[in-house]
Amino acid sequence: MRTRATRLALLAALAPLLLGGCVSLPQSGGVQTRPEQDQVEPIDGPFEFSPSGPRKGASPLAVARGFLVAMEASPLSTAVAREFLSDEGRAGWLPERETVVFGSNVLTESGRTVTASLEDTMRLDARGAWRGEAAEGGVTSYELRLVRERGEWRISNPPDALIIPRTHFETRYQQYFLYFFDPSAQILVPEPVYVPRGGQAPTMLVRRLVLGPDPALRGAVRSFIPAGTEVDLSVPVSGDGIAEVPLTEQVRDLGGEELQLLFAQVAWTLRQVSGVERMRITVGGAPLEIPDEGASQSVTAWTEFDPSIHWASQELFGIRGGKVLALSADGDRNVEGQFGAQEYALRDIAVDLPAEQVAGVTEDGTTVVVAPRGREPDLAPSAQSTVEIYRGTDVLRPAWDIYGQVWLVDRARSGATVVVRRGGVVAPVPAPGIAGQDITSFTLSRDGTRFVAVVSAPGDDRVLVSRVLRDREGRVRGMTRAEALAVGPRGIGEIRDVAWRTPGSLALLTGPSPRASEVVLARVDGSSVLGGDSLDAEVFLQRAVHLVASPTPGTPLYLGTRNGRVYALASDGQWAGPVVRGGLQAPVFVG
């Protein structure tokens, strides 16, 4: 429990922020920033487990139990598990097709059949991607048939899955990302997967990477690793941190630019593994070299494809006194363009990634206008240009993507519609599962491939996720059918706002009570049902209406209240502030 002295020390540290005449946004010290990676550093070398094979004369029940235990081998291996199978069962068993994680199990024997009833089951696909419940209600049953073979009972019909208990999964597996590209090849897109920690991680990650993205994501992401490419044996890591990546002949057909993109995918995928500092891609034992860069490359290179957009502005923006202003540690200042020169009746704004254009929603929610942030040099402030881009019913806060397109959600009487403005043309976007819903807020991932919406619903609000489909010029072609995102082990009630916290996770502003607020994290693949994701933030004892967060490493997290006060999440989990001079409405980062 925090002492009075601790609280007084915090207030003393905040005094310059509270009393100063201009904004002072903390850049270090008390404000909590996110780690450089989405994952917590893994524990080196998870403990090993070598299961025993079948005992002589074991009963069908004992063989079935031994088979399940054998799949917990660490490092991952199915060699012992195969000893429990008949010749026919061993020949046809494909455990790599999926992984089933269960909470508890009951085995019952009936003659030559053993039924394994698994409860609280979750599923990973062949790439290790989280797929949620393995069956409706989370209960999965397998009927294992046993046959006599050379005098011993053996399983003849093993399910094509690796079946492991949740305790094993939680202690040995970790979430990593496979990195593919957006359709225009401008930015990397993280696709979350789970693989065992330890020495096998580099091999398993690269093997899954060369499989390519899920076919269902065609039009959302692409890979520059040629189809049919395989990993030749394994990906060993030397004592000095060099990962040797032996790929097959298909990669020799790539040209210079495509080869660079392949290297970027492999580097960003391997940089997550503790101890890997460089990589060397080989074909037939010979290094695949990039001109002027030698045989090995740093896995921290290719920052230009960073999914959090390394070049995006980190300024905080908002509205005060009807004018749009930018805030930084140096103080607040009105933007130079039309929105900063005149008082506009705006209720919400969105700023493009380089912080060059501002889209504003009028106070009545019916009209969206766009203006340059900077002043046009040949025009007086009163003559600066604004462009009306949309007129509707009740438009939510807009969003900008990396292509300079503005995304809008209009809350019409018949439900939400999604539209995108590109090059002066506004067009509706087919949004199955989202169109017609009661959308209260939305956000777009910086890589432009994920659209996340909060839907108002009795009891518990819902979070829906769609994948954005584009052509290779970045033009929007549609969205995949929205799927509900599991945001935690239990429902969380009211969701007031949503923002990206990392390229692979969302921050949700929730309302545990009408006059209190809480920020929770949700992994974008829905695996937050496992629990364990936390900001270590205390409940905010006021009603916050704005959540201000960014996937850029080191960016603070803020809450905004209806009366225009802004609070920052401090390193001790408390909400510090107000850190901005009062009256700041619609606080927002770029995007």
Rosetta blueprint (number, residue, H / E / L):
1 M L
2 R L
3 T L
4 R H
5 A H
6 T H
7 R H
8 L H
9 A H
10 L H
11 L H
12 A H
13 A H
14 L H
15 A H
16 P H
17 L H
18 L H
19 L H
20 G L
21 G L
22 C L
23 V L
24 S L
25 L L
26 P L
27 Q L
28 S L
29 G L
30 G L
31 V E
32 Q L
33 T L
34 R L
35 P L
36 E L
37 Q L
38 D L
39 Q L
40 V L
41 E L
42 P L
43 I L
44 D L
45 G L
46 P L
47 F L
48 E L
49 F E
50 S L
51 P L
52 S L
53 G L
54 P L
55 R L
56 K L
57 G L
58 A L
59 S L
60 P H
61 L H
62 A H
63 V H
64 A H
65 R H
66 G H
67 F H
68 L H
69 V H
70 A H
71 M L
72 E L
73 A L
74 S E
75 P L
76 L L
77 S L
78 T L
79 A H
80 V H
81 A H
82 R H
83 E L
84 F L
85 L E
86 S L
87 D H
88 E H
89 G H
90 R H
91 A H
92 G H
93 W L
94 L L
95 P H
96 E H
97 R H
98 E L
99 T E
100 V E
101 V E
102 F E
103 G L
104 S E
105 N E
106 V E
107 L E
108 T E
109 E E
110 S E
111 G L
112 R L
113 T E
114 V E
115 T E
116 A E
117 S E
118 L E
119 E E
120 D L
121 T L
122 M E
123 R E
124 L E
125 D L
126 A L
127 R L
128 G L
129 A L
130 W E
131 R E
132 G E
133 E E
134 A L
135 A L
136 E H
137 G H
138 G H
139 V L
140 T E
141 S E
142 Y E
143 E E
144 L E
145 R E
146 L E
147 V E
148 R E
149 E E
150 R L
151 G L
152 E E
153 W E
154 R E
155 I E
156 S L
157 N L
158 P L
159 P L
160 D L
161 A L
162 L E
163 I E
164 I E
165 P E
166 R H
167 T H
168 H H
169 F H
170 E H
171 T H
172 R H
173 Y E
174 Q E
175 Q E
176 Y E
177 F E
178 L E
179 Y E
180 F E
181 F E
182 D L
183 P L
184 S L
185 A L
186 Q L
187 I L
188 L E
189 V E
190 P E
191 E E
192 P E
193 V E
194 Y E
195 V E
196 P E
197 R L
198 G L
199 G L
200 Q L
201 A H
202 P H
203 T H
204 M H
205 L H
206 V H
207 R H
208 R H
209 L H
210 V H
211 L L
212 G L
213 P L
214 D L
215 P H
216 A H
217 L H
218 R E
219 G L
220 A L
221 V E
222 R E
223 S L
224 F L
225 I L
226 P L
227 A L
228 G L
229 T L
230 E L
231 V E
232 D L
233 L L
234 S L
235 V L
236 P L
237 V E
238 S L
239 G L
240 D L
241 G L
242 I E
243 A E
244 E E
245 V E
246 P E
247 L E
248 T L
249 E H
250 Q H
251 V H
252 R H
253 D H
254 L L
255 G L
256 G H
257 E H
258 E H
259 L H
260 Q H
261 L H
262 L H
263 F H
264 A H
265 Q H
266 V H
267 A H
268 W H
269 T H
270 L H
271 R L
272 Q L
273 V L
274 S L
275 G L
276 V L
277 E L
278 R E
279 M E
280 R E
281 I E
282 T E
283 V E
284 G L
285 G L
286 A E
287 P E
288 L L
289 E L
290 I L
291 P L
292 D L
293 E L
294 G L
295 A L
296 S L
297 Q E
298 S E
299 V L
300 T L
301 A L
302 W L
303 T H
304 E H
305 F H
306 D L
307 P L
308 S L
309 I L
310 H L
311 W L
312 A L
313 S L
314 Q L
315 E L
316 L E
317 F E
318 G E
319 I E
320 R E
321 G L
322 G L
323 K E
324 V E
325 L E
326 A E
327 L E
328 S E
329 A L
330 D L
331 G E
332 D E
333 R E
334 N E
335 V L
336 E L
337 G L
338 Q H
339 F H
340 G H
341 A H
342 Q L
343 E L
344 Y L
345 A L
346 L E
347 R E
348 D E
349 I E
350 A E
351 V E
352 D L
353 L L
354 P L
355 A L
356 E L
357 Q E
358 V E
359 A E
360 G E
361 V E
362 T E
363 E L
364 D L
365 G L
366 T L
367 T E
368 V E
369 V E
370 V E
371 A E
372 P E
373 R L
374 G L
375 R L
376 E L
377 P L
378 D L
379 L L
380 A L
381 P H
382 S H
383 A H
384 Q L
385 S L
386 T L
387 V E
388 E E
389 I E
390 Y E
391 R E
392 G L
393 T L
394 D L
395 V E
396 L L
397 R L
398 P L
399 A E
400 W E
401 D L
402 I L
403 Y L
404 G L
405 Q L
406 V E
407 W E
408 L E
409 V E
410 D E
411 R E
412 A E
413 R L
414 S L
415 G E
416 A E
417 T E
418 V E
419 V E
420 V E
421 R E
422 R E
423 G L
424 G L
425 V E
426 V E
427 A E
428 P E
429 V L
430 P L
431 A L
432 P L
433 G L
434 I L
435 A L
436 G L
437 Q L
438 D L
439 I E
440 T E
441 S E
442 F E
443 T E
444 L E
445 S L
446 R L
447 D L
448 G L
449 T L
450 R E
451 F E
452 V E
453 A E
454 V E
455 V E
456 S L
457 A L
458 P L
459 G L
460 D L
461 D L
462 R E
463 V E
464 L E
465 V E
466 S E
467 R E
468 V E
469 L E
470 R E
471 D L
472 R L
473 E L
474 G L
475 R L
476 V E
477 R E
478 G E
479 M E
480 T L
481 R L
482 A L
483 E E
484 A E
485 L L
486 A L
487 V L
488 G L
489 P L
490 R L
491 G L
492 I L
493 G L
494 E E
495 I E
496 R E
497 D E
498 V E
499 A E
500 W E
501 R E
502 T E
503 P L
504 G L
505 S E
506 L E
507 A E
508 L E
509 L E
510 T E
511 G E
512 P E
513 S E
514 P L
515 R L
516 A E
517 S E
518 E E
519 V E
520 V E
521 L E
522 A E
523 R E
524 V L
525 D L
526 G L
527 S H
528 S H
529 V H
530 L H
531 G L
532 G L
533 D L
534 S L
535 L L
536 D L
537 A L
538 E L
539 V L
540 F E
541 L L
542 Q L
543 R L
544 A E
545 V E
546 H E
547 L E
548 V E
549 A L
550 S L
551 P L
552 T L
553 P L
554 G L
555 T L
556 P L
557 L L
558 Y E
559 L E
560 G E
561 T E
562 R L
563 N L
564 G L
565 R L
566 V E
567 Y E
568 A E
569 L E
570 A E
571 S L
572 D L
573 G L
574 Q L
575 W E
576 A E
577 G L
578 P L
579 V L
580 V L
581 R L
582 G L
583 G L
584 L L
585 Q E
586 A E
587 P E
588 V E
589 F L
590 V L
591 G L
